[in-house]
Amino acid sequence: MNALWMGLLAIGVVVAFITGNAGAMVDSVLDGAAGAVALMIDLAGVYCLWMGMEKIADESGLVDALAKLLGPVLRPIFPSLKDCPRPLSAIAASIASNVLGLSSGTPLGLKAMKEMKNLMPPDADEPSDPMITLIVINAAGFCVFPSSIVAIRAALGSANPAMIAGPTAIAGIAATAAGLLVDKVLRGRYGK
C-alpha cells in the first residue's frame, strides 16, 4: 500500500511539473498542512472535553450500568457465553462504550477478546464464533452520539454539527442488524 501511495504522489509531482503547475502544487501542499494543524488545534479542546466526560461516565459507573442493561440483550447474540459472566460483561462494556461514542471502545473490545481467548484451548489459532460476532458488531458502528464526527464538524464551522446524530444512529442500527444477520446465516451455512 505504501508503494501505491508513493507511486501516486510521484505521478502527481511529475504531472504538476510537466503541466507547469508546480507552484500551485506547492501552495496546495502548504495550505493543506497549515489547515491540518489548525484543525488539530481546534479539535484538541473538544477531545479533552469528551475524554473528561468519558472518564466521568466510566468512574460514575454509567458504562457498567449500561453493560448490565445490555446483558439480557447480549445473551441470545452470544449463546455460547451465557454461562460466562466475565467475557459477557467485557463485551457489554465494549458495546456500551461504542454506543455512547466514547473512545474507550477499542481497549474494552480488546479486553473482551482477551476474556474470550481465555475460554479457548491454548493451541487454538482461529477466532471463536463470539469473537467474530463482536467484530461484526463493533465494525457496524452503531452509535447514539458520534462525538468525534460532531467535534470535527464543529471545528470546521458547521452550523449544526450534531445534526448527523439521528441519521448516523439509524445507519448504525441497520448496519448492525445486517451484520448480525449475515453472521448468523454464514455460521449456519458453514456449520461452525
C-alpha positions as CSV (number, residue, x, y, z in Angstrom):
1,M,0.0,0.0,0.0
2,N,2.9,2.4,0.8
3,A,4.2,1.7,-2.7
4,L,0.9,2.6,-4.2
5,W,0.6,5.9,-2.4
6,M,4.3,6.7,-3.2
7,G,3.6,6.0,-6.8
8,L,0.5,8.2,-6.9
9,L,2.4,11.0,-5.2
10,A,5.3,10.7,-7.7
11,I,3.0,10.7,-10.6
12,G,1.2,13.8,-9.3
13,V,4.5,15.7,-8.8
14,V,5.7,14.7,-12.3
15,V,2.4,15.8,-13.9
16,A,2.5,19.1,-12.0
17,F,6.0,19.9,-13.3
18,I,5.1,18.9,-16.9
19,T,1.9,21.0,-16.9
20,G,3.6,24.0,-15.3
21,N,1.6,23.8,-12.1
22,A,4.4,23.1,-9.7
23,G,3.8,26.4,-7.9
24,A,0.1,25.7,-7.4
25,M,1.1,22.2,-6.1
26,V,3.5,23.6,-3.5
27,D,0.9,26.2,-2.4
28,S,-1.7,23.5,-2.1
29,V,0.6,21.2,-0.1
30,L,1.5,24.0,2.3
31,D,-2.1,25.2,2.7
32,G,-3.2,21.6,3.4
33,A,-0.6,21.2,6.1
34,A,-1.5,24.5,7.7
35,G,-5.2,23.6,7.6
36,A,-4.4,20.2,9.2
37,V,-2.5,21.8,12.0
38,A,-5.3,24.4,12.6
39,L,-7.9,21.6,12.6
40,M,-5.9,19.6,15.2
41,I,-5.6,22.6,17.5
42,D,-9.4,23.2,17.2
43,L,-10.1,19.6,18.0
44,A,-7.8,19.3,20.9
45,G,-10.2,21.2,23.3
46,V,-13.2,19.2,22.1
47,Y,-11.4,15.9,22.5
48,C,-10.2,16.9,26.0
49,L,-13.9,17.7,26.9
50,W,-15.1,14.3,25.6
51,M,-12.3,12.4,27.2
52,G,-13.2,14.0,30.5
53,M,-16.9,13.1,30.0
54,E,-15.8,9.6,29.2
55,K,-13.8,9.4,32.4
56,I,-16.7,10.7,34.4
57,A,-19.1,8.2,32.8
58,D,-16.6,5.3,33.5
59,E,-15.9,6.3,37.1
60,S,-19.5,7.1,37.9
61,G,-20.5,3.6,36.8
62,L,-22.6,4.6,33.8
63,V,-20.7,2.3,31.4
64,D,-21.0,-0.6,33.9
65,A,-24.8,0.2,34.3
66,L,-25.2,0.1,30.6
67,A,-23.3,-3.1,30.4
68,K,-25.7,-4.7,32.9
69,L,-28.7,-3.4,30.9
70,L,-27.2,-4.9,27.8
71,G,-26.7,-8.3,29.4
72,P,-30.1,-9.8,28.6
73,V,-29.9,-8.5,25.0
74,L,-26.5,-10.0,24.5
75,R,-27.1,-13.5,25.8
76,P,-29.1,-14.5,22.7
77,I,-26.5,-13.0,20.4
78,F,-23.7,-14.8,22.2
79,P,-25.3,-18.0,23.3
80,S,-22.1,-19.9,23.9
81,L,-21.2,-17.3,26.6
82,K,-24.4,-17.3,28.5
83,D,-22.7,-19.1,31.4
84,C,-19.5,-17.0,31.2
85,P,-20.1,-13.7,33.0
86,R,-16.6,-12.2,32.6
87,P,-16.4,-12.2,28.8
88,L,-20.1,-11.3,28.5
89,S,-19.6,-8.3,30.9
90,A,-16.5,-7.2,28.9
91,I,-18.5,-7.5,25.6
92,A,-21.3,-5.4,27.1
93,A,-18.9,-2.7,28.3
94,S,-17.3,-2.6,24.8
95,I,-20.6,-2.3,23.1
96,A,-21.9,0.3,25.6
97,S,-18.8,2.4,25.1
98,N,-19.3,2.3,21.3
99,V,-23.0,3.1,21.6
100,L,-22.1,6.2,23.6
101,G,-19.4,7.2,21.2
102,L,-16.6,7.0,23.7
103,S,-13.0,6.4,22.7
104,S,-12.7,3.5,25.2
105,G,-14.5,1.1,22.8
106,T,-11.2,-0.2,21.4
107,P,-9.5,-1.1,24.7
108,L,-12.7,-2.6,26.0
109,G,-13.1,-4.6,22.8
110,L,-9.6,-5.9,23.2
111,K,-10.3,-6.8,26.8
112,A,-13.4,-8.7,25.7
113,M,-11.3,-10.5,23.1
114,K,-8.8,-11.5,25.7
115,E,-11.6,-12.8,28.0
116,M,-13.0,-14.9,25.1
117,K,-9.5,-16.1,24.2
118,N,-9.1,-17.4,27.8
119,L,-12.0,-19.7,27.2
120,M,-10.4,-21.3,24.2
121,P,-7.8,-24.1,24.1
122,P,-4.2,-22.8,24.3
123,D,-3.4,-24.1,20.8
124,A,-6.4,-22.5,19.1
125,D,-5.4,-20.3,16.2
126,E,-8.8,-19.3,14.8
127,P,-11.2,-16.9,16.3
128,S,-14.3,-18.3,18.1
129,D,-17.8,-17.6,17.0
130,P,-18.4,-15.0,19.8
131,M,-15.1,-13.2,18.7
132,I,-16.4,-12.9,15.1
133,T,-19.8,-11.7,16.3
134,L,-18.2,-9.0,18.4
135,I,-16.0,-7.9,15.5
136,V,-19.2,-7.6,13.3
137,I,-21.0,-5.6,16.0
138,N,-18.1,-3.2,16.5
139,A,-17.4,-2.8,12.8
140,A,-21.0,-1.9,12.1
141,G,-20.5,1.1,14.3
142,F,-23.9,1.7,16.0
143,C,-23.5,4.9,18.0
144,V,-26.1,7.1,19.6
145,F,-23.9,10.2,19.7
146,P,-20.9,10.2,17.3
147,S,-18.8,12.6,19.4
148,S,-15.7,12.5,17.2
149,I,-17.6,13.3,14.0
150,V,-19.6,16.0,15.8
151,A,-16.3,17.5,17.1
152,I,-14.8,17.6,13.6
153,R,-17.9,19.2,12.1
154,A,-17.9,21.8,14.9
155,A,-14.2,22.6,14.3
156,L,-14.8,23.0,10.6
157,G,-17.6,25.6,11.3
158,S,-20.7,23.5,10.8
159,A,-23.9,25.5,11.7
160,N,-25.4,22.3,13.2
161,P,-22.7,19.8,13.9
162,A,-24.9,17.3,15.8
163,M,-27.4,17.1,13.0
164,I,-25.9,13.8,11.9
165,A,-26.6,12.0,15.2
166,G,-30.0,10.7,14.2
167,P,-29.1,9.5,10.7
168,T,-25.9,8.1,12.0
169,A,-27.7,6.1,14.7
170,I,-30.3,4.8,12.1
171,A,-27.5,3.8,9.7
172,G,-25.6,2.1,12.6
173,I,-28.7,0.1,13.6
174,A,-29.3,-1.0,10.1
175,A,-25.6,-2.0,9.6
176,T,-25.5,-3.9,12.9
177,A,-28.7,-5.8,12.1
178,A,-27.5,-6.7,8.6
179,G,-24.1,-7.7,10.0
180,L,-25.6,-9.9,12.7
181,L,-28.0,-11.5,10.1
182,V,-25.1,-12.3,7.7
183,D,-23.0,-13.6,10.6
184,K,-25.8,-15.9,11.6
185,V,-26.6,-17.1,8.1
186,L,-22.9,-17.8,7.2
187,R,-22.4,-19.6,10.5
188,G,-25.4,-21.7,9.8
189,R,-24.3,-22.4,6.3
190,Y,-20.7,-23.3,7.1
191,G,-21.6,-25.2,10.2
192,K,-19.5,-23.5,12.9
